[in-house]
Amino acid sequence: MNSITRPVIRALWSVLSVLALTSCGSVGGGHWYNTGFFRPLFGDYKKVEAIQIEPTAEQGERGQYLLAVAGCRECHNSVVDPASGGLAGGRLLEDEFGEVRVANITPDKVYGIGEWNVAEVIRAIRSSIDREGRPLSLSAHRGYDWMSDSDARSIVSAIFFEDPINQKVERRQLGGLERNSWGLFPMHSEIEGFNPLVRQGNKPAYGRYLYRHIGRCDVCHGDDHDKYQIEAVDDLSPLQVAAVDLFSPRVGVNSDRSIRFKTFLSTIGVSSLKSKRLCPAPERGFTVSDIDALVAYIREVQLSQ
């Protein structure tokens, strides 16, 4: 969006806000953006119907693994007690809407998500919409929309087996104008229907699934379609570097570099290299088979170019 369009849209929202407040006010204690014809464009989303699951040991184990490799623990780790590894949140981040505190997603019934049902948590993960239908950060969950139903349920099962942490985190609530400040239409969307799990036996396909919808490597490294690079900032120095184009036959994960890439991803706890400080993937603990699948996907793309 260019510098001229944004002020015009913001001015339009201001006019609509005044019209809304003067014409319909609040209905039943609700907000103007949840009334009448304003709701489809500005309002909250409908609540989802509850679903029940009976967690299995296999599902719980898979969920714990996904909490790590999908970056859930990395983002939602407690700022009060980081060493605990608890999902009590509190980190201050910035997204397309401004500053936001990472939520407490432990099963605490006061400050966490202990009162949420399975469907509500899955929608929060995949669609960035909370249990009341309010929008959450889009950029923080980018790519999770196509996470399989099976993996999403495994994550929820693992979360509900976590210890509840009674730690309050201030929650941001976006009004009708704030959530639309980037353009004319809401950008939150829900994938309808069944999201199947990609077979792990098909390594390139499963690798693509891990790359784009679990590890979300494309956020920094781009993918086989857009081929962009993002500036990665090293928190420990003023260094700025471009994320490596993993699909490049020359500097990416080619036949000569694949072993080095696998070693990089599988070496947990070694943070002396700047590249390891910039990339969180090695600390997430990808299994050997998943690393092989990531390499298979990248190599297949290279060979098809």
C-alpha positions as CSV (number, residue, x, y, z in Angstrom):
1,M,0.0,0.0,0.0
2,N,1.5,3.4,-1.0
3,S,1.9,6.5,1.2
4,I,-1.1,8.2,-0.4
5,T,-3.5,5.3,-0.2
6,R,-3.0,4.6,3.5
7,P,-4.0,8.1,4.8
8,V,-7.1,8.1,2.5
9,I,-8.2,4.8,3.9
10,R,-7.6,5.9,7.5
11,A,-9.7,9.0,6.8
12,L,-12.5,6.9,5.4
13,W,-12.4,4.7,8.5
14,S,-12.7,7.8,10.7
15,V,-15.8,9.0,8.7
16,L,-17.4,5.6,8.9
17,S,-16.7,5.4,12.6
18,V,-18.5,8.7,13.3
19,L,-21.5,7.6,11.1
20,A,-21.6,4.3,12.9
21,L,-21.5,5.8,16.4
22,T,-24.2,8.4,15.6
23,S,-26.5,6.1,13.6
24,C,-26.5,2.8,15.6
25,G,-24.5,3.4,18.7
26,S,-24.1,0.2,20.7
27,V,-26.6,-2.6,20.7
28,G,-27.0,-4.8,23.7
29,G,-23.7,-3.4,25.2
30,G,-21.9,-4.4,22.0
31,H,-19.6,-2.4,19.7
32,W,-20.7,-0.5,16.6
33,Y,-18.6,-2.7,14.4
34,N,-20.6,-5.8,15.5
35,T,-24.0,-4.2,14.4
36,G,-26.0,-4.3,11.2
37,F,-24.2,-4.0,7.9
38,F,-20.9,-3.0,9.6
39,R,-20.3,-6.5,11.0
40,P,-19.3,-8.3,7.8
41,L,-16.5,-5.7,7.2
42,F,-15.5,-4.6,10.6
43,G,-17.0,-7.0,13.1
44,D,-15.9,-10.1,15.1
45,Y,-16.2,-13.6,13.7
46,K,-18.7,-16.1,14.7
47,K,-17.9,-18.5,17.5
48,V,-17.0,-22.1,16.5
49,E,-18.8,-25.2,17.7
50,A,-17.0,-27.3,20.3
51,I,-15.4,-30.6,19.3
52,Q,-14.1,-33.3,21.6
53,I,-11.0,-35.4,21.3
54,E,-9.6,-38.3,23.3
55,P,-5.8,-37.7,23.3
56,T,-3.7,-40.7,22.8
57,A,-0.1,-41.2,23.9
58,E,1.1,-41.0,20.3
59,Q,-0.8,-37.8,19.8
60,G,0.6,-36.3,23.0
61,E,4.2,-37.2,21.9
62,R,3.6,-35.7,18.5
63,G,2.1,-32.5,20.1
64,Q,5.1,-32.0,22.3
65,Y,7.4,-32.3,19.3
66,L,5.3,-29.8,17.3
67,L,5.3,-27.3,20.2
68,A,9.0,-27.1,19.7
69,V,9.5,-27.3,16.0
70,A,6.6,-25.0,15.1
71,G,8.1,-22.4,17.4
72,C,5.2,-22.3,20.0
73,R,7.6,-22.7,23.0
74,E,10.0,-20.2,21.4
75,C,7.4,-17.5,21.2
76,H,5.1,-18.3,24.2
77,N,7.8,-19.1,26.7
78,S,7.3,-17.3,30.0
79,V,9.2,-14.0,30.4
80,V,8.8,-14.3,34.1
81,D,10.5,-17.8,34.3
82,P,12.1,-18.5,30.9
83,A,14.0,-21.5,32.3
84,S,10.8,-23.3,33.1
85,G,9.8,-23.6,29.4
86,G,6.2,-22.9,30.4
87,L,3.9,-21.4,27.8
88,A,2.8,-18.4,30.0
89,G,3.9,-15.8,27.4
90,G,4.5,-12.1,28.1
91,R,7.0,-11.2,25.4
92,L,6.5,-7.9,23.7
93,L,6.3,-8.2,19.9
94,E,5.3,-5.9,17.1
95,D,3.1,-6.9,14.2
96,E,1.0,-5.2,11.5
97,F,-1.3,-3.8,14.2
98,G,1.4,-2.4,16.5
99,E,2.7,-3.8,19.8
100,V,1.3,-6.9,21.3
101,R,2.1,-9.2,24.3
102,V,2.4,-12.9,23.5
103,A,-0.5,-14.7,25.2
104,N,-0.5,-17.1,28.1
105,I,-1.6,-20.4,26.5
106,T,-1.2,-22.7,29.5
107,P,-4.4,-24.4,30.7
108,D,-4.8,-21.8,33.5
109,K,-8.6,-21.0,33.7
110,V,-8.0,-17.4,34.8
111,Y,-5.2,-16.0,32.6
112,G,-4.6,-18.9,30.2
113,I,-6.8,-20.9,27.8
114,G,-8.1,-23.4,30.3
115,E,-11.8,-22.5,29.5
116,W,-11.3,-22.8,25.7
117,N,-12.5,-25.8,23.8
118,V,-10.4,-27.7,21.2
119,A,-12.0,-26.1,18.2
120,E,-11.4,-22.6,19.6
121,V,-7.7,-23.3,20.2
122,I,-7.3,-24.8,16.7
123,R,-8.9,-21.7,15.1
124,A,-6.6,-19.4,17.1
125,I,-3.6,-21.4,15.8
126,R,-4.6,-21.6,12.2
127,S,-6.8,-18.5,11.6
128,S,-5.6,-16.1,14.3
129,I,-9.1,-15.7,15.8
130,D,-9.7,-16.0,19.5
131,R,-12.6,-17.8,21.2
132,E,-14.8,-14.7,21.2
133,G,-14.3,-14.2,17.4
134,R,-11.8,-11.3,17.8
135,P,-8.8,-11.1,15.5
136,L,-5.3,-12.0,16.7
137,S,-1.9,-11.3,15.2
138,L,-1.7,-12.5,11.6
139,S,2.0,-12.4,11.1
140,A,2.7,-14.5,14.2
141,H,0.7,-17.4,12.8
142,R,1.4,-17.1,9.1
143,G,1.6,-20.5,7.4
144,Y,-0.3,-22.4,10.1
145,D,-3.6,-22.1,8.2
146,W,-2.8,-25.2,6.3
147,M,-1.5,-27.2,9.3
148,S,-3.2,-30.6,9.2
149,D,-6.2,-31.3,11.5
150,S,-4.2,-34.2,13.0
151,D,-1.2,-32.0,13.9
152,A,-3.4,-29.1,15.2
153,R,-5.2,-31.5,17.5
154,S,-1.9,-33.0,18.7
155,I,-0.7,-29.5,19.6
156,V,-3.9,-28.7,21.5
157,S,-3.7,-32.1,23.4
158,A,-0.1,-31.3,24.4
159,I,-1.0,-27.7,25.6
160,F,-3.9,-29.0,27.8
161,F,-1.4,-31.5,29.4
162,E,0.9,-28.6,30.3
163,D,1.0,-27.3,33.9
164,P,-1.3,-24.2,34.3
165,I,0.5,-21.0,35.1
166,N,-1.4,-18.3,36.8
167,Q,0.4,-15.4,35.1
168,K,-1.5,-12.4,33.8
169,V,-0.7,-11.0,30.3
170,E,-2.4,-7.9,29.1
171,R,-4.4,-8.8,26.0
172,R,-4.8,-6.4,23.1
173,Q,-8.3,-5.9,21.7
174,L,-8.6,-4.6,18.2
175,G,-11.6,-2.5,17.3
176,G,-13.3,-2.3,14.0
177,L,-11.0,0.4,12.6
178,E,-7.7,-0.9,14.0
179,R,-8.1,-4.4,12.5
180,N,-8.7,-2.9,9.1
181,S,-6.0,-0.2,9.2
182,W,-4.0,-1.9,6.4
183,G,-6.6,-1.9,3.7
184,L,-10.3,-2.1,2.8
185,F,-11.1,-5.7,3.7
186,P,-10.3,-8.0,6.7
187,M,-7.4,-10.4,6.0
188,H,-8.3,-13.2,8.5
189,S,-9.6,-16.3,6.8
190,E,-10.5,-19.8,7.8
191,I,-9.8,-22.9,5.7
192,E,-13.0,-24.9,5.4
193,G,-13.2,-28.6,5.4
194,F,-10.7,-31.3,6.3
195,N,-6.9,-30.6,6.3
196,P,-5.3,-34.0,5.8
197,L,-1.8,-34.8,7.0
198,V,0.8,-35.2,4.3
199,R,2.3,-38.7,4.3
200,Q,5.8,-38.7,5.8
201,G,6.8,-41.4,3.3
202,N,6.5,-38.8,0.5
203,K,9.6,-36.9,1.6
204,P,9.5,-33.9,-0.8
205,A,5.8,-33.3,-0.2
206,Y,6.2,-33.8,3.6
207,G,9.3,-31.5,3.5
208,R,7.3,-28.8,1.9
209,Y,4.6,-29.1,4.5
210,L,7.3,-28.8,7.3
211,Y,9.0,-25.9,5.5
212,R,5.8,-23.8,4.9
213,H,3.3,-24.9,7.6
214,I,5.2,-26.1,10.6
215,G,8.7,-24.7,10.7
216,R,7.6,-21.7,8.6
217,C,11.1,-21.4,7.1
218,D,9.6,-19.4,4.2
219,V,9.0,-16.4,6.5
220,C,12.7,-15.7,6.2
221,H,14.0,-17.7,3.3
222,G,11.1,-17.5,0.9
223,D,9.8,-20.5,-1.0
224,D,9.7,-22.0,-4.4
225,H,7.2,-19.5,-5.7
226,D,8.2,-16.0,-4.5
227,K,11.9,-16.4,-4.2
228,Y,12.4,-13.4,-1.9
229,Q,14.9,-12.8,0.9
230,I,14.3,-11.0,4.2
231,E,16.7,-9.0,6.2
232,A,17.5,-10.9,9.3
233,V,18.7,-8.9,12.3
234,D,21.2,-10.2,14.8
235,D,20.1,-9.2,18.3
236,L,23.7,-9.5,19.6
237,S,25.3,-7.1,17.1
238,P,24.3,-4.4,14.6
239,L,24.8,-7.0,11.8
240,Q,22.2,-7.3,9.2
241,V,22.4,-10.1,6.6
242,A,20.1,-11.4,3.9
243,A,18.6,-14.8,4.6
244,V,20.1,-17.4,2.4
245,D,18.1,-18.5,-0.6
246,L,18.0,-22.2,0.2
247,F,16.7,-23.0,-3.3
248,S,19.6,-21.4,-5.1
249,P,21.7,-24.1,-6.9
250,R,24.8,-22.0,-6.2
251,V,24.5,-20.9,-2.5
252,G,21.6,-22.9,-1.3
253,V,21.2,-26.6,-0.2
254,N,22.8,-28.1,-3.2
255,S,24.3,-31.6,-3.4
256,D,27.6,-30.3,-1.9
257,R,26.0,-28.4,0.9
258,S,23.2,-30.8,2.0
259,I,25.3,-32.6,4.6
260,R,26.4,-29.2,6.0
261,F,22.8,-28.1,6.2
262,K,21.7,-31.3,7.9
263,T,24.5,-30.8,10.5
264,F,23.5,-27.2,11.0
265,L,19.9,-28.2,11.8
266,S,20.7,-31.1,14.0
267,T,23.3,-29.4,16.3
268,I,21.3,-28.2,19.3
269,G,22.9,-25.9,21.9
270,V,25.7,-24.6,19.7
271,S,25.2,-20.9,19.3
272,S,28.7,-19.6,18.6
273,L,28.0,-19.0,14.9
274,K,26.1,-15.8,13.9
275,S,23.9,-17.9,11.6
276,K,22.7,-19.9,14.5
277,R,21.8,-16.8,16.5
278,L,19.8,-15.5,13.5
279,C,18.1,-18.8,12.7
280,P,16.0,-20.5,15.5
281,A,15.6,-23.8,13.6
282,P,18.6,-25.7,15.1
283,E,17.4,-25.1,18.6
284,R,13.9,-26.5,17.9
285,G,15.1,-30.1,17.7
286,F,14.0,-31.4,14.3
287,T,14.3,-35.1,14.0
288,V,16.7,-36.6,11.5
289,S,13.9,-37.9,9.3
290,D,12.2,-34.5,9.2
291,I,15.5,-32.8,8.3
292,D,15.9,-35.3,5.5
293,A,12.4,-34.4,4.3
294,L,13.3,-30.7,4.3
295,V,16.4,-31.4,2.2
296,A,14.4,-33.6,-0.2
297,Y,11.9,-30.8,-0.8
298,I,14.6,-28.1,-1.4
299,R,16.6,-30.4,-3.7
300,E,13.5,-31.4,-5.7
301,V,12.7,-27.7,-6.3
302,Q,16.3,-27.1,-7.4
303,L,16.3,-29.9,-9.8
304,S,13.0,-28.7,-11.4
305,Q,14.4,-25.2,-12.1
